[in-house]
Amino acid sequence: MLRSTNPTRPKELSDLLAPELAARLAQMDITSRKIFSGKLKGERRSKRRGESVEFADHRPYVVGDDLRHIDWNIYGRLDRLFLKLFLEEEDLSLHLVVDCSASMDCGEPNKFLFAQRLAAALGYIGLVNLNRVAVSAIGAKDASFEQPAGGVLSAIAAGLSSGQVTDARSQQAGAGESSGLVSTLRDLRGKRRLQDLSAYLTGLTPAGGMRFTDGCKRVALSRRGKGVMVLISDFLVKEGYETGLRLLKGHGYDLFAIQVLSPQEMNPTIGGDLRLKDVEDGDTAEVTISAPLLKKYQQTLNAYCNRLHEFCAQRDVVHMTVKSDTPVDSFVLDYLRRRGLLK
């Protein structure tokens, strides 16, 4: 699969998020399969009991409880002490991690454009619900290669034949290699920060290789508190995705891994004698594309995706595969709600 030629690059918020979709997204909220304690009071009902204006339940009084929370009406009727419990409201952290490597700049429709729109939709839901939102881009600003082909086909064919933006590059000045983390936008909260989110996402350009493990490590070390993390990537990583996902999962986040593949990657139609060149690291492979080879390619790709799914399932990570021609609105409003990310 060849890299996209002259792909559409969004320039403003309306290119990422249609007004009619934004109106529907405003009625949804991010949800977590776990219970997290936020740093600030928010608008999210917690399963924990705390102090609020909304009554939840009673429990018997024990020595040391706050006398101000005793329900004296029950005491008058039953001559027993009961404590009033209330629903506690808390905020939730949402951290979006977008794969910004060159292999994402492939396919028709373009995979990276799908990732940008999906990140904008999820970020919008987080902001309108007063959650703390952060966005990170992982990849590497390496030298680009001439006449590139998409990373998936060249890699697998070779195997068959054989609030504050932190720029990671500036922090790594003088180092021989990129850190794997391109930049991070933190501490967004409230709908007024939507333009900041839009400016950040539209400013990203996929390029260079992917140091997946290093990028995940830096994201894991830089995030704050606990919450929900959504990683949007094609997961076509030669070094392997296992260590990186372990790092993201091991710091108290409810992790969702969304794998974006193009229709051409899943069902390629190319043929003939080709010399493929990996868009990320420049590896080459000369192959003759035939029907049996394409069948073997699809089997290899399916096996790869199945291994990723099993790896995630064993570690309580929600893995989803989506084609880049899937409408973002139906994927968000229907599929993500059924998978437990939204409500």
N, C-alpha and C positions, 0 to 999 in steps of 0.2 A: 504494500500500500504506500502510495506516494504522499509526501507532505502536502498539505493544502496550499494551493496557489492563490495568492491574493485573498486570504481569508478576511471575512468581515470582522472589523475591530470595533467594539462599542466605544462611543465617545462620551455618552452622558447617561444619566439614570434611566431615561425612557428607552434606551437601547437594551438595557438589561431587564427592566421591569415595566411591563405595560400597566397603565393606570387601572384598567379593569381587573387585572390580576392582583395588583396591590390592594384593591378594595376587598377582595376575597381573602387574601392572606392576613389582613388585619383582624379577621375573626378567628384566627388560629393561634396556637401557642406551642412553644417547645415543651416537650415532656421528657422525663427521665424515668428509667426503670429502677432507679435507685433513689435514696433519700439523701439530699445534700444540704449542708448548712451554708447559707449565703453570708456574705460579709455585711450586706446592707439590707434594710427592710425593703421588701418589694411587694409585688402584687400577686405572688404565687402562694397558693395554699399549700402548706407543708403537712405531711403526715405526722410531724412531731407536734406535741402539745406545748403551748407557750402562752404568751400574753397578747391578746388581741381584743377586738370588740365583738368577735363572733363566737358565741358559745358552742362548745363541742360535746362535753360529757361531764360526768361527775366521777370522783373516786373517793374512797374513805380517807379521812384526815389521819396523818401520822405525825408524830412529834417532830417538830422542826419545820413544818410547812408554813407558808406565809398566811397569817391569820386574815389578811385582807381578802383572800380568795375563798373563805368559808361561805357556804350558802346558808345564811341564817334562816331563810324561809323553811328549808328542809329540817334544820335543827329545831325550829318551833313545832313542826309537825311530828317528827320522829324522835326528837331528843337524841339525835346522833349527829356527829360532825362529818360533813362531806365537803370536799374541795371542788370548786368550779374549774373546769378545764376549757381552754379556748384554742381555736385554730391559730397557729402561728404563720404569719406570712414571711416569705423569704425570697431573695432573688436567686437567679440561676445563671451560671456562667455558660456561655456558648462560644466555643472556639472552633472556627472554620479553618481548615488547612487545605490549600489548593496546590496541586501539583503544577509547577510552572516549568517543567522540563520540555525539551523540544518534541518529544514523542506525543505530547498532548496537542501539538499544533498540526494534527493530521485528521483526515477524514472529511467526508461531506455528509452531513453538516460537521463543522469543525468541533472537535472534542473540547478544546479549551473554551470556546464560546459557550458551550453547554455548561461547563464548570463555572464560568463567570456568572451566568444567569442563575444557576442553582444556588451559588453562594450568595448572590444578591437577594434571592427570595428568602432563604433561611435567615440571612442577616436582618432583613426587613422584619420578619416575624419576631426575632429576638428584640429588636429595638423598640417596636411598638408595644411590646409587653414589658418594657423596662428591665430586661435582662442585661447583664454585662456581656458585651460582644467583643471578640477579638478575631482577627483574620491574619493568617500566616501564609506566605508563599514559600514553597520548598522547591529547590532545583539547584542550578549552578549556571553562572554566567561564563561559560567556557567559550572557546572559539567555535564558530559554526563551521559546518562542512559543506562542500559544494555538492550539488546534485544529490540531496539526501533522499533516502527512502525511510518510511516509517519504521520505528524501532521494533515493532512486533514481528513483522514478516522477516526482516533481515536476521533478527535474533533467533527465531525459531527455524528459519531455513538453514541458517548456519549450523544449528544443532542437528538438523536432519542430515545435512551433508557431512557434518562432523558432530486609643487616643493618641498615642505617640508612635511614630513610625520608626522602627529600629532597622537599620540597614546592616545586614550581616556582612556584606562585602567590606564596608568601611571598618568594621570591627576586626576583619581579618586582613587588613592591609599589611602587606609584607609577607603574608603566608603564601606558600606555593600553590594552594588549592582553595577552592571555594568551600565554605562551611556547610553547604547543603541547605542553608536557610537564607532565602533572598531578603525577606523583610517581614516585619510584623506590625500590624496596626492594633493598638490595645485601647482598653478602657472606653469603649463606646457605650453609651447608655441614653436611651430616649430617641424619639423620632427625629429630633433636630440634628442628630448625627448621621442621618441617612446620606447626606451629600458627601460626608467624609468617607463613608463606606463605598459609595459609588465612585468617587475620585480614585480611591485606592485600587479597586477592582479594575477599572478601565485603564489604569496606568500600568497594569501588569502585561508583560509580553513573554510568551514561552520561548525559551532559548537554551542552548547548551545541554549538558548532560544532567544526570541525576545522582546525587549522593544521598540516597534515601535514608540510610541509617543515620548519617550525620545530621541530616535535616530533622528527622524525628527526634533525635537526642536533644537538639537545641530547642525544639518546640516543647519537649517534655520538661526541660530545665527552666524555661522562661515562663511557663504558664503559672497562673495563680489560682489558689483555692481548688475547688472541685466543680464538676458540672458535666456538660455534654460536649463532646468533640466529634466533629464530622470531617472525615478525611476524604477528599474528592481527588481521585487519581485513576490512571489506567492500570496501575500496579505492574507495569511491564518493566521490571527492575532486574537487571542482570545480577546484581550483587545479592538479590534475595530480599524479600519483604519481611521475613520473620523477626529479625532483631528490631527493626524499626517499629513494627506493630507492638511488640512486647514492651518497648519503651513508652509508647503512648498509652498503652493499657495499664501500665504499672504504677500510675500516679493518681488513681482515684477518679478517673473520668469514665463516663459512660460513652463508649466509643462506637461510632458508626462508620463503616468503610464502604464508600460508594465507588464502584468501579465503572468507569465510563469507557466504552469501546465504540468504535464507529461501525456502521454496517459493512464497510469494505474490509475491516479487520475480521469480522465474524464470518463473512461470506465473500472472500476475494474473487474477482473475476479476471485477474491478469493471467497471461500465459506467454509461452515462448522462452527463449534464452535470455536471461537477465543477469546483470551484475548489480547486486543490492548493496547499499551502503547504509549503515546504521546512522540515523540522524544525530545520535547522542555521543557516540564514542568513535565513529568512523570505521568500525569493523566492516569488512566486505565479505561477500559470499557470492560465488557464481553458481547459478542454479538453472535448471531447465524446468519450467513450471508446466506440469502435466496434470491431468485429472487425478491420477493416484497420489501425486504429491500434495495437491490441494486437499484431498480427502485426509491424508496423513496430517497435514497442517491443522485442519479443523479438529481432528482428534486430539492433537497435542495442545491446541489452545483450550479446548473443553476440559482436558485433564488438568491443565494449569489453573484454570478458573475454579474447578472443583476442589483442587488442593487448597487454594486460597480460602474458599468457602469453609472447608473442613477445619482449617487452621483457625479461622475466626470463630467458628462455632464452639470449638474446644476451649476457647478463652473468653466466652461470653461477649464477643464482638459481633455486632450485626453487620453482615456483609450483603451488599446488593449489587447486581450488575445491571446496567442500563445502557441502551444504545443512544448515540448522540442525536438520532433523529426522533427521539421520544419528546413530545411536547412537555416543556418544563412545568406548565400548569397542571397537567394531569398527573405527572410524576409526583409533584409536591402535594397536591390536594387529595389525591387518592392513594397512591402507593405508599408514600411516607407515613401517612396517617395509619394505614393498616399495619405497617411495620413498627409502629410505636414511637416514632420520632416526633410526631405532631399530634395534636388533639384539637 
